[in-house]
Amino acid sequence: MCCERCADEVKKSVEGFEGVERVKADIGPGTLKVEGKVDPSSLRDRVAKKTHRKVDLVFPTNAPQKDAKKKDDSKKPTAGKESNKSDKKKSKGPGVSTVVLKTRLHCACLVKLIKKKIRKLEGVQQVVTDVQKDWIMVTGTMDVKRLPEVLKQELELAVEVAAVGS
């Protein structure tokens, strides 16, 4: 949680969790204090899903770490997948487009999340952001119309297409 918006989003998702009585977010250290009768592991998983980050339980310290090793192993890229990505980025064949999207890029977490979502789309070769100008430039053979739709639906961002080029 690097800004008030991020903290509010996490707080709202946790407040709706069954058994939660009080929630307090502290942006500085990036902590979330939750009071109530809740399963700590389930709550941790929910916050991790919402923030797209690793979440550690501070208290209770005896809470079980569900499949921690399996999750860490599954995130390691395989050699085959990595080489396919680099091959995609190198090839600039016919049908490659560049799209510039405008949206408010207020914090580093949002920029990271936007890049992650866009890179998952088929045909995306490169994603470049400029926080000061509030734009995202995407290059590739992707479906240009789908880019703003994904960001609007999945991240609830107001996004407009500023320019499209070939």
C-alpha positions in Angstrom: 0.0 0.0 0.0 1.8 3.0 -1.2 -1.0 5.6 -1.3 -4.4 6.4 0.2 -6.3 4.9 -2.8 -4.5 1.6 -2.5 -5.1 1.5 1.3 -8.8 2.3 0.9 -9.2 -0.5 -1.7 -7.6 -3.1 0.5 -9.6 -1.9 3.6 -12.9 -2.1 1.7 -12.1 -5.7 0.5 -11.2 -6.7 4.1 -14.2 -5.0 5.7 -16.6 -7.1 3.7 -14.9 -10.3 5.0 -17.0 -12.4 7.4 -16.1 -11.8 11.0 -14.1 -8.6 10.5 -15.0 -6.0 13.1 -12.4 -3.2 12.6 -9.7 -2.5 10.0 -6.9 0.0 10.1 -4.4 0.6 7.4 -1.0 2.3 7.9 0.6 3.3 4.6 4.1 4.1 6.0 5.1 0.5 7.0 2.4 -1.0 4.7 0.5 -2.7 7.4 -3.1 -3.6 7.9 -4.5 -4.2 11.4 -7.6 -6.4 11.4 -9.7 -7.1 14.5 -12.4 -9.8 14.7 -13.0 -13.5 14.5 -11.6 -14.4 11.1 -9.4 -17.2 9.7 -6.0 -15.5 9.3 -5.0 -17.7 6.4 -8.1 -16.9 4.4 -7.8 -13.2 5.2 -4.1 -13.2 4.1 -5.0 -14.9 0.8 -7.7 -12.3 0.1 -5.4 -9.4 0.8 -2.7 -11.0 -1.4 -5.2 -11.4 -4.2 -6.3 -7.8 -3.9 -2.8 -6.3 -3.7 -1.1 -8.8 -6.0 1.7 -9.0 -3.5 3.1 -11.4 -0.9 1.4 -10.9 2.4 2.9 -11.9 5.7 0.9 -12.5 8.9 2.4 -10.7 11.8 0.0 -11.9 14.4 -1.1 -14.6 15.2 2.4 -16.1 14.6 1.1 -19.7 14.8 -1.1 -19.3 11.7 -0.5 -22.1 9.1 1.4 -21.1 6.0 -0.8 -22.8 3.3 1.2 -24.3 0.5 3.9 -21.6 0.7 6.5 -23.7 -1.1 4.2 -24.7 -3.9 3.2 -21.1 -4.6 6.8 -19.9 -4.7 7.8 -22.7 -7.1 4.9 -22.1 -9.5 6.0 -18.4 -10.0 9.5 -19.4 -11.2 9.6 -19.1 -15.0 10.8 -22.1 -17.0 13.5 -21.7 -19.6 11.2 -22.5 -22.5 8.6 -19.9 -21.6 11.3 -17.2 -21.1 12.9 -17.8 -24.4 9.5 -17.5 -26.2 9.0 -14.1 -24.6 12.3 -12.8 -25.8 11.7 -14.1 -29.3 8.3 -12.3 -29.4 9.9 -9.0 -28.4 12.6 -9.3 -31.1 10.3 -9.9 -34.0 8.7 -6.8 -35.4 6.8 -8.2 -38.4 3.7 -7.0 -40.2 0.7 -6.1 -38.1 2.6 -4.5 -35.3 0.8 -1.5 -33.8 1.6 1.1 -31.2 -1.2 2.4 -29.0 -0.9 5.3 -26.5 -3.4 5.1 -23.6 -4.2 8.0 -21.2 -5.1 7.4 -17.6 -4.2 8.7 -14.2 -1.0 6.9 -13.0 -1.0 8.1 -9.4 1.3 5.5 -7.8 4.0 2.9 -8.5 1.7 0.0 -7.5 -0.8 1.0 -10.1 1.8 1.3 -12.8 3.1 -2.2 -12.0 -0.4 -3.7 -12.0 -1.3 -2.1 -15.3 1.9 -3.4 -16.9 1.2 -6.9 -15.6 -2.4 -6.9 -16.9 -1.4 -5.6 -20.3 1.6 -8.0 -20.7 -0.8 -10.9 -20.2 -2.7 -10.0 -23.4 -1.8 -12.0 -26.5 0.4 -10.2 -28.9 1.8 -7.5 -26.6 5.5 -7.0 -27.2 6.4 -3.9 -25.2 4.7 -1.8 -22.5 6.2 1.6 -21.6 4.7 4.1 -19.1 5.3 7.8 -18.4 3.9 8.6 -15.0 4.5 12.4 -15.4 2.5 12.5 -18.6 0.0 9.8 -17.5 0.3 7.7 -20.6 0.9 4.0 -21.4 2.5 3.0 -24.8 1.8 -0.5 -25.9 3.5 -2.1 -28.9 2.6 -5.4 -30.5 0.1 -7.4 -32.6 -2.6 -7.3 -29.9 -6.2 -6.4 -30.3 -6.0 -2.6 -30.0 -9.7 -2.3 -29.0 -9.3 -4.8 -26.1 -6.6 -2.8 -24.3 -8.7 0.0 -22.8 -11.6 -2.5 -22.2 -9.3 -4.7 -20.0 -8.1 -1.8 -17.9 -11.6 -0.5 -17.5 -13.1 -3.8 -16.5 -10.4 -5.4 -14.5 -8.9 -2.3 -12.8 -11.8 0.0 -12.9 -9.7 2.8 -14.5 -10.9 5.6 -16.8 -8.8 5.0 -19.9 -8.9 6.7 -23.3 -7.0 5.9 -26.5 -4.8 8.9 -27.2 -3.1 7.6 -30.4 -2.8 4.5 -32.6 0.0 4.0 -35.1 1.3 1.1 -37.2 
